[in-house]
Amino acid sequence: MTPSPLPSLLMVAAHPDDEVLLAGGVLAQYAAAGAATAVVTATWAAESRRAVELAEALTILGAGKPRMLGYADARNPRSAPGRVRLCDAPLDKVVARLVGHVRELRPTIVITHDQYGQLTGHADHIHTHRATLLAVHAAALPHLYPEAGEPWRPDALYVATHPASGVSELGPLLERVGKTVHSAPDEQVTARIDVSDVVATKWSAICAHRSQVEGRRALPALLSGLTDEVRHRILATEWYTRLDTGPVPGPVQDSLTSGRRDVSGLWDTIGRLGDMFTRRDTARGLSPELQWTVQVLKLTEEVGESAQAIIGAWGANPRKEQGTWSDVQEEVADTAITSLVSLYRMLGDQAPGFLTHVLAQKSARFLPPTGTGSTP
């Protein structure tokens, strides 16, 4: 069986409705593309009304059945009568339960709240952030929580966030009901995802949380009072910050420095470039297919410039100045960057996983099995 190039997603949310408010667009996009997605919710009892609403929302998003830890909401003891609040539960026990879900589901990507408490600074959001970060790292270590299953290290950990520049109409909306906005510095955002194509699905999933839509101060209720146009603008973009899931790759350092090799940073930069070109081409009225065509034509231009650099380095064209092999290396690097940008613009966040899949296929075809010592 050919392995799927699509990454699998696990969202760890504090409350029912957080999953869709923070990452509903990404969950819907990945599920629609055939990726496995799941959500773990830290608070509210499985017997509560909000658990029923959560199940409906997850069905709409394509994210499977609810996985509820069942702790009480810090601000609502009726959320799980007789049970400990999430903020009061022993951290080690919360982490152990999350490790079990990570090892069972073996996600490629984990998403959770940011460290600021996700706009409103809710204590459960902050506690879920801390527990999830610990669980992602612990899940990869075989000597920690061995009873929770075989070790697993996700490839990526993202925290859903809102940059100061992205709060826009959402900030005043929350402030009108006395809520303080906790946004992140713009420079901390590493992914800006356009989810406009699934806003209708995202809004349907939000509406499934009827108890929140019927309230007065909850965000779903505030969103329901907006025009379709304003609500679409608010819901059409999701922001994320990528965090390390394990040791930073590279040689062991003999001193503490700020320099580091970060493959995830490469894709973050490629993503920013791709998003910038997509915004420009969209503003020019180009369809996605035409944008991809123009991008690939740009790639052929880069290949031609690499060929010209080779000719210059060999001095094979007396009508042109002789170049250097450094010129060749620079042109080849430009070609590689343009190739990655082209792939990202076609596949978005699925590009790294797809590239890894194709590389594995090519490796299996041309490279000998590890340890055989043979050459092709």
N, C-alpha and C positions, 0 to 999 in steps of 0.2 A: 504494500500500500504506500502511495506517495504521501509524505507528511504534508500537512497543510502549512502554507507559508504565512497564514494569518496568526497574529499573536492573540493569546487568550487574555481576558481582562478580569480582574477581581476588584470590585469597589468595596471598601470598608467605610460604612457610614455610621454616624452617631444615632440618627433618628430616622424613622420612616418619613420619606419625602426628601431627605438630604441627597439620596442617591440620584434623583432626577434633577433637583435644583442645581447640583454641583456638576454632575457628569452625565446627565441624561442624554445629551446629544452624542457624546462619544460612545456611550453604551449602545445607543440605537444604531449608530453608523456601523460599529463593528459587528453587532448582531446581524444587521441586514447584509453585511458582506460575508457572513458565514462563520464568523469567529465565535468561540465559546465565551460567554460572559456570565458573571455571577455577582451577587451582592450579599455582604454580611452586614447586618444591622445590629448595633450594640445595645440599644435600649428598646423598651416596650415588650410586653409579654405576648407570646404567640396566641393567647386567647383574647386579645384586645381587638377593638374595632379597627385600630390603625394597622394591625397585622393583616387584616382582611384587605384593607386598602392597599397596603404594600404589595400583597400578592397580585392584585389587579394591575398595579403600576408596573411591576416586573414583567408580567405577561405582555403588556403593551411594548415594553422596551426590549423584549426577547432575552431577559436576563435570568430565566429559570425561576425556581421556587425560593421563597424567603428563607434565609438562614439567620435566625435571631438569637442573640446571646441572652436576651431576656432581662437585662438589668433595668433598673428604674431610671427614668429621666431625672436629672438633677433638679428640675423645676416642677416636676409633676409626680408625686408619689403614687397617684392613681394609675400611672402607666404600667406598673408591675407591682400590685399590692403584695406587701409582705416580703418583697425582695430588696436586696441592697441596691443603693444607687450606684451607677457606673463609677462615679467619682470617688465613692467610698470602698469599692471592691478592691481586694488586694491586686496590685498591678501584675504580679507574677501570674496570678490565675487568669486574668484577662488576656495576657500575652500568650499563655499556654493554649487557651481556646482558639485564639487567632492563628497560632502556629498550626494547629490541627487543620484549620480550613485551608491555609496556604499549602500545606503538604498534601492534602487530599485533592485540591483543585489544580495544583501545579500551574499557576498562571504565569504568563510571560510578563504581564504588566500588572502592578498593583496601584490603585488610586485611593487616596484618602483626603482628609481635611488638611488645610495648611495650619501652620503653627500659631496663627493669629486668631483662630476661632471662627474663621469663615464669615466675614462681614459683621456678624453680631457679637462675636467674642464669646459664644456659649461655652460654658465649662465642659460640656460633653464633647463638643467639637475638638477642643484642645486635648482632652484626655484620650479621645479616639486617635488623634494624630500621634501622640506619644506612644500609645500601645501598639499601633500599627507599625511604626518605625522599628520598635524593638522586636516585634514579631517577624518582620521581613528579614531582619538580620539573624534572628535566632533560628528561623526555619532552615537556614543553610548549614547549621552546625549540628553534627550528629550527636554530640554529647549533651545537647540541650533538648529537653522534652523528648526523649527517645520513644516514649509511649505514643507520641503524636504522629508517628509514621516516618517514612523515609525522608531524608533531608531534601530540601528544594530551595534554590535561589532564583527568584524572579530576575529577569533581565533588566527590568526598569521599575522604578518607584516614582510616581508622580503625586504631588499634592495639588488638589484643585484650589484655585485662588482667584482673587480679583485685584488687578493692579489699580493704583490710584487713578490712572488715566482711563480705566475701563469701568469705573463705578457709574459714571454718567447719570442716567435717569434713575438708576437703582438706588443710589445714595439718598437723594431727597425723599424718595418713596419710603425708605425705612426710617429716616429721621422724622418724618411726619407723625409716626406712631411711637416716637421716643426711643428708637433703637440707634445705638452708636455704630458707625461703620468702621470696621477694622480691615483696611485694605493693605496690600503688599506694595513695596517699592517696585516701580516698573522694571528696574534692572534685574529683579529676581525672577521675572517671568521668562520661561524658556520655551513655552509652546502656546501659541494662540490658534485655536481650532475654530474654523468656520463650520458651524453645524446648522446653517440656515436650511439645508435640504431636509432636515428631520425635525424642524421646529414644530410641525403639526403633531408628530409622534411624541415629542417631548412635552408639549402642552397637554396632550391627552393623558399622558402618564401623571403629570402634575394634578390634573383634574380628578384622577382616580383617588387622590388623597382628599376625599370630600370633607372630612372633618376640618381640614386646614383651609380649604376653599371657603367653607361656611363661616370661618372665624372672622375676626376683625384685624388682628395684628400680625397674623402669620403671613409669610411671603406669598404663598399661593393665593390667599384672599386679596392681598394688595395687587397682585398681577391680574387677577380676574376683573378688577375694576378699571383696567387700562383699555385703550383702543387696541385693535388687532395690530396696527402698525407699530405702536410703541412697544407692545409686548414682544413682537417679533424682533425688534432691535435689541431688546434686553436679553432675549433667550438665544439669539443666533450666534453668539460667540462664547466660547469657554476657554479659560486660561489655566495653565498648569506650570508648576515648577518641578523639574526633574532632580531627584536626589540620588546619591550613590546607594547601591544595594550591597556592596561588598568592598574589598580592598581595591584601591585605585591601581589599574594596571601599570606596569613599568618596573624598572630595576629598583632594588632597595636603595634608598637614599642614605647618605651618611650625615645628613643635616636636615633640619626642617626648612623647607623652602616653599615658595608659592607656586613654583613651576610644577606641572603635572601633565601626564598624558591622559586625555579624556576622550574616549571614542564617542561617548554620548554627546559631548560638546560638539563634535564634528557634525553629527546629525542635527543637533539643535541649530547650528549655523546654516547648514544646508536647508533646513526647514524655513528659516527666516528669509533666506534668499528666494526660495521657491514661492513662499507666500507673497513676497514683495512683487515678483514678476507676475504672479497670478492676479494680484490686485490691479497692477498696471494694465495687463492685457484685458481683464474684465471691464475696466473703465473704458477701454477702446472698443468694447462691444464684441470681442472675440469669444467664440464658443470654447468650451474646454477642449474639444477635439482639435480645433484649429490652433489653440494655444500649445497643445502637445506637439503638433506638427511643426510649428515655428521653433519650438524648443529643440526638437531633434535636428532641424535644419541648422540651428546654431551649433549643435554638436558636430555636424559634418564640417562646418566652418573651422571649428577648433582642430579637428583632425587634419584638415588641409594646412593649417598654420603649423602644426607639428611636423608635417611632411616638409614644408618649406624650411623649417628650422634644421631638419636633418640634412637637406640639400646644402644649406649654408654651412653647417658644421663640417661637411665633407669638402666644401669648396667646389662642388660639382657644377655650379652655375657661374660662369665668369662674369655674367651681367649683374650679379648681385654681390653685395658685400659678404665676406666670409663670416659665419657666425661661430658660436661656441657650443659645447655640449651643455653648458649651463642654460643657454637659450632653449635647447631641446627639452631639458628637464622642466623648465618653467612652462613651456607649451603643453607638455604631456600632463603636468599637474592641472593646468587650465582645462584640458580635455576631460580628465577624471572628475573634476569638480562639476563641470557642465553635465557629465553623465549622471552623477548623483542627483543634481538638481532636476534633471529630466525625469528620473525615476520617482523622485519625491513628488513632483507636480502631478504625476499620473496616479500614484498610490497613496500619497499623504503619509501618515504615521505607519502605514503598513510596509513602507519601502524598506526599512532595515531588515525586517523579518523576511520579506520576499527576496532581498539580495542574499541573505544568509542561506535561504532555501536553495536558490539557484547555484550559489557557490558550493553547497554540499553536493548537489547533483553533479556538478562539473568535477569536483574532487573525487567523487566515487568513480567517475568515468576514467580519469586520467592518472590519479595517484594510487600507489599500491597501498594495501591495508597497513595501518600503523604497526611498526615493529617487524615487518617482513624483510627489510633491508634491500628490497629489490627496487629497480628503477624502471620507468616505462620505456 
